[in-house]
Amino acid sequence: MDEALAVGDIYFRQRCMRKIHELSRRGVTIVFVSHSAADIKSLAQTVAWLDHGSLVECGEADRVVAKYLAAMVQKDSAYRKQLPQQAGAGKGAAARVLAPEVVERIPNVDYRYGNRAAEILGIAILNEDGEELALLPQKATIIVRISVKVHNEVAMPIVGFLIRNHLGVDLAGTNTALEEIELPPFLPGEIYTFDFHLQLPELYPAHFSFTPAVAAGTLEAYEVCDLIENAITLQAEKGRLVYGYLHFPCEVKVNAVTKAHAQVSEPRP
C-alpha cells in the first residue's frame, strides 16, 4: 500500500486513507510499511523500525519515529561531511549580543539527541509582553524563546523549532537559516537567547508541541548539536469552529446580479 500511495494522485490517496481509517474503526489489524513519517504517525498505534531485517525499536509511534528520524539525520550528516561544503550567506548578520533573558526550563523531553557542541537550556512560549502562556491564543502574536549554551565552537550555527499537532504530524517550523539570519560563530561558554515572533492563525482546539533544535552547518548540510522532541506542549484556545488544522484569513465577496441586469440579459423568444 505504501507504493500505491506514493504513485497515486491526491484523490486516490485520499480514498485510500479513508478506507484505512474505516478498517481501523472496525477493529481490523493493518500492517502498513512506509518511509513516510507523517503517514506512520497519523495511522499507526504501534511502530516497528527495521534495519536490514533486524528490529531496532518497537513501541509508540511518536517515540519510534523520533528515534528513526534522529538516526537518519546523523547518517545524512556523516555522508555530507564527505562532500565539498559551501557556506550559505544570509541577507543580514546578527549582532553579537547576549540577551539578558535566559530561559532554563525544559517542561518535557520525549527524546533528545545531538553532539552537544551547543545545548538547549530552555524553551518558553510568551505573549508580546513577555509573559508565559498557558494556552495558545487565536490570531495573536506569540514569542517562541529558546536559550542555547555553547560548549564547543560552532562555526555556522542554526537555531530553530518545529511545531507538531496532537497526532505528531509536522505542522510548521522555522529557523535562523530559513529566515536568512546569518549568525556569528558560537564560542565556548557563551549563552544566547533567540526570540521568534510568530503571528498565529486560527487553530483548531487541540494540543500543539514545540521541538527546539540547534545545529551546525547549512540547510543542505548540517549536524545536529541538540534537539529535544516535544519540549513544550500547549492547548490552543477554543475559538470559532475550524475545519482542518487551521483557518486561513479569508474575505468573501458576493457578486449579485441586479434585477435590471437580469431583465436585459434574459434571452428573447
N, C-alpha and C positions, 0 to 999 in steps of 0.2 A: 504493500500500500504506500510505502514511503516514495517509491519511484513513481507511482501513479500520481501522487500529489505534486511531485516535483515537476512533471512534464505537462500536467493538465492545466487548462486555463482557469481563471478565477472562479467561474461559475461551477465548473466540475469540482474544484477544490472545496467550495462551499457546500455542495451537495454531499461530498464525502464526509466533511466534518459533521454535518447534521446527522448523517447516518451513524457515525461513530458515537456521538452523544446519545442518540436514540438507543443504540445497542447497550451502551453503558448503563443508561437508566433502567433498562430491562434486566440488568444483572448479568449480562453476557461478559465473559472474560475475553479481553482483546490483547493480543501480543502485537505491539507496534514497534517496528525497528526504524530508527531515523537518526540523522545527524542534526536535525533542527531542534535546537534547544527550546525555542518558543513553543513549537508543537508539543514537545515532550512535557514541558511544564503545564501547558493548558489541558493536556489529555490524561497524563499518567498519574496513577496513585502510587505505584512502586516502580522504581527505575533500576535497571541493572546495567552497569558500564562494563563493556567487554573490550579487551585489547588483545588482538591476535588470538582470540578464542579463550582467553583467561579472564575470569571475573575479577575486576579491580575493586568495584564498590557496588553495594546494593542497599537501597533504602528509599527514603522520601525524595521526591523529585527535586525540590529546591537544593537539598544538601548534595546530592549526587551530581546534578548538573553543574553546580558551583565548582565542585572539585574537578570535574571534567574540563570545564572552560579554563580553569586555572592551569591545568596541565597542558592544554593546547596553547595557551599564551606563552608559557615557559618554553614549550617546544618550538614555537614560532620565533621567539626571541633568540634562542640558541641558533636557529637556522639563519636568521637575518644578520647575526653578528659576523657571519662568514661573507656577507655581501658588501660591496662598496657602499659606504654611508655618505649621505649628503645632508648637511644641516638645513632644516627648513627656516625660512625667515618670515617673521610676522610683520604687521604694519606698524607696530609700536612696541617699544621696550618699556617694561615696568620698572619704576624706580626702586632701588634697594631700600625699602622702608619696612621696618619690623613693626607691625601693628601692636598697639598696647593691649588689644583684646585678644586673649588666648583662651580657646575652649579646650578643656582637658577631660571631657566626659564622652564616653562611647556607650550609649544605652544598651546596645546589643551587638553580639558578634556571632553570626551564623557560621561563618568560615572566614579565615584570614590567611593571606599568603603574600609573598614578595621577598626580596633580598634584604630589606630593612635598611638600605642605604639612607633612606628617609622614611620617617614613621609618622603615621597619622596620630596626633594626640587626641583629637576630639572632633565632634561634629554637632552643630546645633541648627535648628530651623527657627528663624526670628521674623518678627514683623519689621516694618520700616523704622520703628522707634528702638529697635534693638532688644525687644522683649521676646523671650522664648514662647513659642506657640504650642498649645496643646492640641489644636485642630488645624487642618489646612483650610484657609479661608477660600471662599469662592470669588473669582475675578478680583484678585488683590495681589499686591507685590509682596513677595517674601524674600528673605535673605538666607541662603544656604552658606553657613560659615564653617570652614574647615581649617584646622590648625595643624601644621606639619613641623616636626622636629628633625633636623638633619644630623646624621651620624657620620656619613662619609660623603665626600664631594659628589655632587650630581651636576654634570656639565650642562645638560639640556633637560631641565625638569618640566614635567607636565602635571597639573593638578586638576581634578575634575570629579564628577559624580554621575551616577546613573539612577534613574527613578524607575521603580517597578510597581506594577499594580498588585492586587491581592492574590492573583493567580501566579505571581512570579514572572510575568511577561514583561520584557523591557518596554517601557512606555516612552521615555525620553532621557536625554542626558547631554552634558556638555563638558568641556574642559578648556584650559587656558589656550591650548594649541588651536582648537576649533574656533575660539573667539579671537584668534590671531593676536594673542598677547605673548610677546617674547620675554620669558623670564630670565633674570640673571642666573648664573650658576649658583647652586646651593652649596654653602660651605659648612663644614662640621661645626656643630654647636649652635647654629642659627635656628630660630623659630619663626615661621611665617604663618600668617593668618590670611585666608582668602575669603572674600565675601562675593558670592554670586547672587546678583539681584534678578529675580525671576518674576515675570508677570503671569500669574496663574490664570488659566481659563476656567470655565465652569466644569467641575469634575463630578462624576457620579459618586455617591456617598459610600466609599469603600476605603480600605487601608492602602496607603502608598508608602513604600520603603525607599530609603536613600542609601546608595552604596558609594562611599567616597574612595578615591584612589590617588596615588602619586606614582609617577613613572619617570623613566629616563629615556630620552631619545626623541623620535618624531612620531607623527601619526602613523607613518608607514612602517617604522621600525623602532620598537621601544621595548624596554624591560621593566616589569612591574617592581616597584620598590615596596609598596604596601597597598593592599586592597582589602576592605572589610565589607563582606556581604551583608546587606540589610542592617547597617549600623544604627539606623533610627527609623521608626515607623510611626506615621501619623494618620489618623482618620480624617477624611475630608468632611467639612461641614455639610449638613443637609441643606440643599437648596431646592430649586425647582426640578422637575423631572428631567433627567438627562438620559438620552438613548445612546448606547455605546459607552465609550470611555470618557469622552469629553464633548462639550458643546462649543462649536466654533462661533465666533461673533458673526451675526447674520442680520442683514437688513432686507426686509421683504417689501416689494413694491407690487401692487395690484394694478394691472393695466386694464381698466374697464372700457368697454365700448359704449360710447354715448348713444342715447336713443336716436338723436338726429343722424349720426353717422350710420347707425344700423338701418335706418329707413332709406338713406341714399344708397347703401350697399346692397339692399335687397335685390335679387335678380328679377328682371321684368319677365312677365309671361310671354 
